[in-house]
């Protein structure tokens, strides 16, 4: 989980650093070369800052100078990145073993089952609500109907809890699919702007470069959002699958004693 968080934060950092990095290589190479070729190999800090400021302004021009539709597309791409960060934090809190199957609940239910006290085990589940508590409660609620009914109730509750976890993770995949599509739409819009300018016969070089920049930047931004989304989705899915397998094994171990247990009335 720590490696997953580190990789996700690295991707987020790359997303934020991409505009400056691309601008140095593509938008204004002469400015970078001028700084690098300073006399005597001495780097002028003011020149470096001026070059960076110019690169930032060029990126802002690409974002704001792409028309109303382009601006909306950029806002949607940035919004998809914010959604990714929200989902990342939410899943880091929710999709973990200590949250899905707390050890305290397992110990208390195991102790109650050793005493043959189903009512006590059911109260333990009520005191610590969660996915595993819901599964065990479904089984304990049908203890008087036979072990076959208990197994069926547990299986149904387990499928429901697993589906809830997977639905939360599916939003990573949704976000990862939408972001590159937004980038592709921005690319199409930028190429339309570029060819429309060429169709005039006397194209404005600045406007043409701005349109091509819009086409390339939106694609890059969409991919920078989609790549960490897809990677995070599969990472959390593997973590969730391991937790679910452990939860099923522990649940079956706890409920096997229900074959002969009797309800204790207080």
FIMAR-236236 format. One record per residue: z, y, x of N, C-alpha, C in turn. Coordinates in steps of 0.05 Angstrom, whole numbers, padded with zeros to 5 digits, always signed. Each point is the difference from the previous one (the first is absolute). Example, Ala and Ser with C-alpha at 12.3 -4.5 7.8 and 13.67 -1.06 7.14 Angstrom:
2
+00156-00114+00264+00000+00024-00018+00000+00024+00018;-00014+00021-00007+00001+00024+00016+00014+00022-00015;
//
This chain:
266
+00000-00024+00016+00000+00024-00016+00000+00025+00017;+00015-00001+00023+00001+00023+00018-00028+00005+00012;-00013-00023+00008-00027+00003+00011-00019+00012-00020;+00003-00009-00025-00017+00010-00022+00004+00030-00004;+00025+00009+00000+00006+00029-00002-00012+00015+00023;+00004-00010+00024-00011+00014+00024-00030+00003-00001;-00014-00022-00008-00029+00002-00002-00009+00019-00021;+00015+00000-00023-00008+00018-00022+00004+00030+00008;+00023+00005+00014+00004+00028+00009-00020+00008+00021;-00009-00019+00017-00021+00005+00020-00026+00008-00014;-00007-00015-00021-00024+00006-00015+00002+00027-00013;+00024+00007-00011+00004+00026-00012-00003+00022+00021;+00010-00005+00024-00003+00020+00021-00029+00004+00008;-00015-00023+00001-00028+00002+00006-00015+00016-00021;+00009-00004-00025-00013+00014-00022+00003+00030+00003;+00024+00009+00008+00006+00028+00003-00013+00011+00025;-00003-00017+00021-00011+00010+00025-00030-00001+00001;-00012-00014-00019-00029-00004+00001-00016+00026+00000;+00007+00020-00018-00016+00024+00000-00003+00013+00027;+00022+00003+00014-00001+00013+00026-00016-00016+00020;+00004-00027+00000-00014-00017+00019-00029+00001-00005;-00010-00002-00025-00028+00001-00006-00012+00027+00007;+00016+00021-00006-00010+00026+00005-00005+00005+00030;+00016-00012+00017-00003+00004+00029-00025-00013+00009;-00008-00023-00012-00023-00015+00010-00026+00008-00013;+00001+00010-00025-00024+00004-00015-00006+00029-00007;+00020+00014-00010-00005+00026-00011-00004+00021+00022;+00016+00000+00021-00001+00021+00020+00003-00011+00028;-00018-00017+00011+00003-00010+00027-00001+00021+00021;-00016+00022-00003+00000+00020+00021+00028+00012+00005;+00016+00004-00021+00026+00013+00004+00017-00018+00016;+00000-00027-00005+00016-00018+00016-00009-00001+00029;-00027-00001+00003-00010-00001+00027+00007+00025+00016;+00000+00023-00014+00006+00025+00014+00029+00000+00010;+00018-00011-00016+00028-00002+00009+00003-00020+00023;-00015-00022-00002+00003-00021+00020-00012+00009+00027;-00020+00019-00001-00013+00008+00024+00011+00027+00010;+00025+00005-00005+00012+00025+00010+00000+00001+00030;-00003+00024+00012-00001+00002+00030+00025-00011+00012;-00004-00016+00021+00023-00010+00015+00015-00022-00015;-00012-00009-00022+00013-00022-00015+00025+00009-00015;+00004+00027-00002+00024+00010-00014-00007+00003-00030;+00018-00011-00016-00005+00001-00029+00013+00025-00011;-00015+00015-00015+00009+00025-00012+00012-00008-00028;+00026+00002-00003+00013-00007-00025-00010+00016-00023;-00005+00026+00005-00010+00016-00022-00028-00009-00009;-00016-00008+00020-00027-00010-00007+00002-00026-00016;+00019-00017+00008+00003-00025-00015+00009+00005-00028;+00019+00018-00004+00009+00006-00027-00022+00013-00016;-00016+00017+00012-00022+00013-00014-00021-00021-00009;-00005-00019+00018-00019-00021-00007+00010-00017-00023;+00026-00007+00001+00011-00016-00022+00000+00015-00026;+00006+00026+00001+00000+00016-00024-00028+00002-00012;-00020+00002+00017-00027+00001-00009-00009-00026-00014;+00009-00022+00013-00006-00026-00011+00013-00004-00028;+00025+00009-00002+00013-00002-00026-00014+00017-00021;-00008+00024+00007-00014+00017-00019-00026-00012-00008;-00014-00014+00018-00025-00013-00007+00005-00022-00021;+00021-00015+00004+00006-00021-00019+00007+00012-00027;+00015+00022+00000+00007+00013-00025-00026+00010-00014;-00019+00010+00016-00025+00009-00011-00015-00024-00013;+00001-00023+00012-00013-00023-00011+00013-00007-00027;+00027+00001-00001+00014-00007-00025-00005+00020-00022;+00003+00026+00007-00002+00021-00020-00029+00008-00006;-00018-00005+00019-00027+00009-00003-00019-00021-00012;+00012-00021-00011-00017-00022-00011-00004+00003-00030;+00007+00022-00011-00005+00004-00028+00024-00010-00017;-00002+00005-00026+00022-00008-00018+00004-00030+00000;-00022-00015-00002+00002-00029-00001+00012-00011+00026;-00010+00012+00023+00010-00009+00026+00030+00005+00003;+00009+00023-00009+00029+00007+00001+00016-00020-00016;-00010-00007-00024+00014-00019-00017+00001-00027+00013;-00022-00008+00013+00000-00026+00014+00020+00000+00023;+00002+00022+00015+00020+00001+00021+00028-00002-00010;+00005+00014-00022+00027-00002-00012+00006-00028-00009;-00020-00014-00011+00004-00028-00009+00006-00018+00024;-00015+00004+00022+00005-00016+00024+00028+00005+00011;+00008+00025+00002+00027+00006+00009+00021-00012-00019;-00006+00002-00026+00018-00011-00020+00002-00031+00003;-00021-00013+00006+00001-00029+00004+00017-00007+00025;+00000+00017+00020+00017-00004+00023+00029+00004-00007;+00006+00019-00017+00027+00005-00009+00010-00024-00016;-00018-00011-00017+00007-00024-00016+00006-00023+00019;-00015-00003+00021+00005-00021+00019+00028+00002+00013;+00007+00024+00007+00026+00005+00012+00023-00007-00020;-00004+00008-00025+00020-00006-00021+00003-00030-00004;-00023-00014-00002+00001-00029-00003+00013-00014+00024;-00006+00011+00024+00012-00012+00024+00030+00002+00000;+00011+00024-00006+00029+00003-00001+00012-00016-00022;-00013-00001-00024+00011-00015-00022+00001-00030+00006;-00021-00011+00012+00000-00029+00006+00019-00007+00023;+00003+00019+00019+00020-00005+00021+00028-00003-00011;+00005+00014-00022+00027-00001-00012+00002-00025-00018;-00021-00006-00015+00002-00021-00021-00008-00027+00010;-00022-00002+00015-00010-00027+00008+00013-00009+00025;+00025-00009-00002+00014-00012+00022+00020-00020-00011;+00007-00020+00017+00016-00022-00009+00028+00009-00011;+00012+00019+00013+00027+00009-00008-00001+00013-00028;-00023+00010-00008-00002+00013-00026-00008-00020-00022;-00018-00018+00007-00010-00019-00020+00020-00023-00004;+00012-00010+00022+00018-00022-00003+00025+00005+00018;+00018+00018-00010+00024+00007+00016+00017-00024+00006;+00010-00002+00024+00016-00022+00009+00026-00002-00015;+00011+00023-00008+00025-00001-00015-00003-00014-00027;-00022+00005-00013-00006-00014-00026-00002-00030+00004;-00015-00008+00021-00003-00028+00006+00027-00014+00005;+00016+00013+00016+00026-00012+00006+00018-00003-00025;+00001+00021-00016+00017+00000-00024-00010-00021-00021;-00026-00002-00003-00011-00020-00019+00004-00028+00011;-00003-00003+00026+00005-00027+00012+00029-00009-00004;+00019+00019+00004+00028-00006-00004+00006-00007-00029;-00012+00015-00019+00004-00006-00028-00011-00027-00008;-00023-00007+00011-00013-00025-00006+00016-00024+00011;+00013+00004+00023+00017-00021+00011+00024-00005-00019;+00009+00020-00014+00022-00003-00019-00011-00010-00027;-00026-00001-00003-00011-00008-00026+00003+00021-00021;+00003+00025+00008+00005+00022-00019-00025+00016-00004;-00016-00006-00020-00026+00013-00004+00004+00029-00010;+00021+00004-00016+00006+00026-00011+00006+00020+00023;+00015-00009+00019+00007+00016+00023-00025+00006+00016;-00018-00019+00004-00025+00004+00014-00017+00020-00014;-00001-00002-00027-00016+00019-00016+00011+00029+00003;+00027+00003+00001+00012+00026+00003-00007+00011+00028;-00001-00017+00020-00007+00009+00027-00028+00012+00000;-00018-00013-00015-00028+00010-00002+00000+00027-00014;+00016+00003-00021+00001+00025-00015+00011+00023+00017;+00018-00007+00019+00012+00021+00017-00018+00009+00022;-00020-00016+00008-00019+00007+00021-00028-00004-00010;-00010+00018-00017-00027-00003-00012-00021+00002+00022;-00022-00016-00005-00022+00000+00019-00018-00023-00006;-00021-00004+00015-00019-00022-00005+00013-00027-00001;+00016-00006+00021+00012-00027+00000+00021-00003-00021;+00015+00021-00006+00020-00001-00022-00014-00005-00026;-00023+00012-00005-00015-00004-00025-00009-00030-00002;-00009-00011+00022-00009-00028+00000+00023-00019-00006;+00023+00004+00013+00023-00017-00004+00011+00003-00028;+00000+00025-00010+00011+00005-00027-00017-00014-00021;-00027-00001+00005-00017-00014-00019+00007-00029-00002;+00007-00012+00023+00008-00028+00000+00027-00005-00012;+00020+00017+00007+00027-00004-00010+00001+00005-00030;-00018+00017-00011+00001+00006-00028-00009-00024-00017;-00013-00020+00012-00010-00023-00015+00014-00026+00010;+00024+00003+00010+00014-00023+00012+00006-00021-00021;+00004+00008-00025+00006-00020-00021-00024-00014-00011;-00024+00008+00008-00024-00011-00012-00013-00022+00018;+00013-00006+00021-00011-00022+00017-00013+00011+00026;-00001-00018+00020-00010+00009+00026-00030+00007-00001;-00015-00014-00016-00029+00006-00002-00005+00028-00010;+00015+00008-00020-00002+00027-00011+00009+00020+00021;+00021-00006+00015+00009+00018+00022-00022+00004+00020;-00013-00022+00009-00021+00003+00020-00023+00016-00010;-00007-00004-00026-00022+00016-00011+00007+00029-00002;+00025+00006-00008+00008+00028-00001+00000+00014+00027;+00010-00015+00020+00001+00010+00028-00029+00005+00010;-00018-00019-00005-00027+00003+00009-00014+00024-00013;+00005+00005-00026-00012+00023-00013+00011+00026+00011;+00027+00001+00004+00012+00024+00010-00009+00005+00029;-00003-00021+00016-00009+00003+00028-00028+00011+00001;-00018-00010-00017-00028+00010-00001+00000+00030-00008;+00017+00007-00018+00001+00028-00009+00010+00018+00023;+00020-00008+00015+00010+00016+00022-00020+00002+00022;-00013-00022+00006-00021+00001+00021-00023+00018-00007;-00007+00000-00026-00022+00017-00009+00008+00029+00002;+00025+00006-00005+00010+00028+00002-00002+00010+00029;+00007-00018+00019-00001+00008+00028-00029+00004+00008;-00018-00019-00008-00028+00002+00008-00014+00024-00013;+00008+00007-00024-00012+00024-00012+00007+00025+00015;+00024+00001+00011+00007+00023+00016-00016+00002+00026;-00005-00023+00012-00016-00001+00024-00030+00005-00005;-00009-00007-00024-00028+00003-00007-00009+00029+00002;+00019+00019-00004-00007+00028+00001-00010+00008+00028;+00009-00014+00021-00010+00005+00027-00030-00006+00000;-00008-00023-00011-00028-00007-00001-00016+00019-00016;+00011+00009-00023-00014+00020-00017-00005+00026+00016;+00021+00009+00013-00003+00025+00016-00020-00004+00023;+00001-00023+00013-00018-00006+00022-00029-00002-00009;-00005-00007-00025-00027-00002-00010-00011+00027-00010;+00018+00017-00011-00008+00026-00010-00006+00019+00022;+00016+00000+00021-00003+00020+00022-00028+00000+00013;-00010-00023+00009-00027+00000+00011-00022+00007-00020;+00005-00006-00026-00020+00008-00020-00001+00030-00003;+00024+00013+00001+00000+00029+00000-00014+00011+00025;+00005-00012+00023-00014+00008+00024-00030-00003-00002;-00009-00022-00012-00029-00004-00004-00012+00020-00019;+00015+00007-00021-00010+00020-00018-00002+00027+00014;+00019+00006+00017-00002+00025+00016-00024-00001+00019;-00006-00023+00011-00023-00003+00017-00026+00006-00015;-00002-00012-00024-00024+00005-00016-00002+00029-00007;+00022+00012-00007-00001+00029-00007-00008+00017+00023;+00010-00007+00024-00007+00015+00024-00030-00003+00007;-00011-00024-00003-00028-00005+00005-00017+00015-00020;+00008+00001-00025-00015+00015-00020-00001+00029+00007;+00023+00011+00009+00001+00028+00009-00019+00005+00024;+00000-00019+00018-00016+00003+00024-00030+00000-00007;-00009-00020-00016-00028-00001-00008-00008+00023-00018;+00018+00010-00016-00006+00023-00017-00005+00024+00018;+00015+00003+00021-00004+00022+00019-00026-00003+00015;-00007-00025+00007-00026-00005+00014-00023+00006-00018;+00003-00004-00026-00022+00003-00019-00008+00029-00003;+00017+00019+00009-00007+00028-00002-00022+00008+00019;-00005-00016+00020-00020+00006+00020+00010+00015+00024;+00020+00017-00005+00013+00014+00022+00029-00005-00001;+00009-00024+00009+00028-00008-00003+00018+00017+00018;+00024+00005-00011+00021+00014+00015+00014-00022+00017;-00001+00004+00026+00011-00020+00018+00030-00004-00004;+00014+00022-00005+00029-00002-00005+00006-00016-00026;-00015+00007-00021+00005-00015-00025-00008-00029+00002;-00022-00005+00015-00008-00028+00004+00021-00016+00016;+00011+00012+00021+00021-00013+00015+00025-00005-00016;+00006+00020-00018+00023-00003-00017-00003-00023-00020;-00024-00003-00011-00005-00022-00018+00001-00027+00013;-00011-00002+00024+00001-00025+00015+00029-00006+00008;+00015+00021+00008+00028-00004+00006+00016-00010-00024;-00006+00010-00023+00013-00009-00025-00006-00030-00004;-00025-00008+00005-00008-00028-00004+00016-00019+00019;+00002+00008+00025+00013-00017+00019+00031+00000-00002;+00011+00024-00005+00029+00003-00001+00012-00015-00024;-00013+00001-00023+00011-00014-00023+00000-00030+00004;-00021-00010+00012-00001-00029+00006+00023-00008+00019;+00003+00016+00021+00022-00006+00019+00027+00002-00013;+00004+00020-00016+00026+00003-00013+00006-00023-00019;-00020-00008-00016+00004-00022-00018+00007-00026+00014;-00014-00005+00023+00006-00024+00015+00028+00001+00013;+00008+00024+00008+00027+00003+00012+00022-00006-00020;-00006+00004-00026+00020-00007-00020-00002-00029-00007;-00025-00010-00002-00004-00028-00010+00010-00021+00020;-00004+00005+00026+00007-00020+00020+00030-00006+00000;+00018+00019+00001+00028-00006-00001+00009-00012-00027;-00014+00008-00022+00007-00010-00026-00006-00031-00001;-00023-00008+00009-00007-00028+00000+00018-00016+00018;+00005+00010+00024+00018-00014+00019+00028-00002-00011;+00011+00021-00012+00027-00001-00011+00001-00019-00024;-00021-00001-00016+00000-00018-00023+00003-00029+00009;-00016-00008+00019+00002-00028+00009+00026-00006+00014;+00010+00021+00015+00026-00004+00013+00023-00005-00020;+00001+00018-00020+00021-00003-00020-00004-00025-00017;-00025-00008-00005-00005-00024-00016+00010-00025+00015;-00003-00001+00026+00010-00022+00015+00031-00001+00000;+00012+00024+00002+00029+00001-00001+00010-00009-00027;-00013+00009-00021+00008-00007-00028-00003-00030-00004;-00022-00012+00010-00004-00029-00003+00022-00016+00013;+00008+00009+00024+00022-00014+00014+00026+00002-00016;+00005+00024-00010+00025+00003-00016-00001-00017-00025;-00023-00001-00014-00002-00015-00024+00004-00030+00005;-00011-00010+00022+00003-00028+00007+00030-00006+00005;+00014+00017+00014+00028-00004+00005+00016+00002-00026;-00007+00018-00017+00014+00004-00025-00003-00025-00018;-00024-00011-00001-00005-00024-00016+00016-00024+00011;+00001-00003+00026+00015-00022+00012+00030+00003-00006;+00010+00024+00004+00029+00004-00005+00006-00003-00030;-00018+00009-00017+00005-00003-00029+00001-00029-00008;-00018-00016+00009+00000-00028-00007+00024-00014+00011;+00010+00009+00023+00025-00012+00011+00024+00007-00017;+00000+00024-00011+00023+00009-00016+00000-00014-00028;-00023-00003-00011-00002-00010-00028+00000-00031-00002;-00002-00013+00023-00001-00030-00002+00026-00011-00011;+00022+00014+00004+00025-00009-00011+00003+00003-00030;-00020+00014-00012+00002+00004-00029-00007-00025-00016;-00008-00021+00013-00006-00025-00013+00026-00011-00015;+00023+00003+00014+00024-00011-00010+00022+00020-00006;-00007+00026+00004+00021+00020-00004+00007+00004-00029;+00024+00009-00006+00008+00006-00026+00010+00029-00002;-00005+00012-00023+00008+00028-00004+00030+00002-00002;+00011+00019+00014+00029+00005-00001+00005+00023-00019;+00014-00004-00021+00007+00021-00019+00027+00012+00007;+00001+00026+00002+00025+00013+00007+00014+00010-00026;
//
